[in-house]
């Protein structure tokens, strides 16, 4: 980056410096001609006004070589700088061309001179006011002056190559300095800009898959590197969150496998014990009672296997498997086919349309009703209502309720609270977990609250199906 910027700086500054030096030299030359011309005009005016003095006093800085030459090429007045010099040039203006610009280098001890030659017609030249008497060094000979016309030569020494070289050197130093400053500033700015990139690279190199909690340093500001650092940190945060979720899921799977093996081992062990006892004591065994117990264990194994298979399949249904239905009608139809230990009271809001997989929603309702019937003391209630942009299916009982500390644990697989620890009452331990997974598969939630009747209140929320008009 520094080399590139420096290259473009050279392309821009070097031609600019050369052009500036050329303009400065030309301006210096123009000033010399302007000085000579201005002094020539002043001297010519003095001649016409009769105020010419000898020696002539220069009144323009730099124009110190002044001569007034008569028509016979005799110098009748001069400045101190041109004293004892022959006429500065043989150039002679005419009436057709009364002004000439001449550059000559033939004068000894003077060098090159830029001259302005101006023709002044014949006029009487008077002595200077308050000047010395006629014939003295301070006056101009009138008789000679009447021999006009006169030529006024005004010259300024040409600037030496040393002075123009100084200009070139100054501009060269300026250009070189600007190029150096450009390169230095680019190097510093680029280095400072890329320093956070080095820090980000080093921090990323130190991060490994086992620990994604580290973050790269975020520079202050809103430039691209700061936004890049924030994006990297956001990505690392998502990866860290995903890794933690994966670790939690793996832990849950290990726990689930352990619990499942334990739950399956128990009925299998019971079934094996009954069969072995029947073999050992065949004559004393009540075959009918043993087969009933065996079938109960087989039913339990089948129920656990079916629930595990359902948990594995939840969330894999394609969107086209979902249908729009009235949740109130589904609940009313399902409750009408069930015979529970306690009466079920319905409060249903008709036209609560949802997009669901009907079989899964019925299974969630059955699991909640089974749980409520198992723990209710006298009655179970089911409510269906709209709540904002969602529908709520609420199943309440009047039992002992669920302590706040256990309200998350009840949704874990194979979890039984103390009041329902017996497998005879507690089912497979997967009912509430299945209901919660069904709610999640439908982009909803399942939570437990306190029931107004004193027991537990399970609230299943799913989005409304806005594409279907509500039934009146």
Protein Blocks (a to p, Z undefined) as FASTA:
>chain_A
ZZmmmmmmmmmmmmmmmmmmmmmmmmmmmmmmmmmmmmmmmmmmmmmnopaccddddfbe
hiacccdddfkopafbdcfklgoiacfbfcdcdfklmcccdddfkbghkbpadddddddd
dddddddehiacehiakbccfklmmmmccddddddddddfklmmmmmmmmmmmmmmmmmm
mmmmmmmmmmmmmmmmmmmmmmmmmpcfklckbccdddedjbfklmmmmmmmmmmmmmmm
mmmmmmmmmmmmmmmmmmmmmmmmmmmmmmmmmmmmmmmmmmlpcfklmmmmmmmmmmmm
mmmmmmmmmmmmgopacfklpccddfklmmmmmmmmpccfbdcdddddehiacdddfklm
mmmmmmmmmmmmmmpmkbccdddddehjaccdddddfbebpafklmmmmmpghiacfklm
pfklnonolmmmmmmmmmmmnopacdddddfkopacddddddddfkbccdZZ
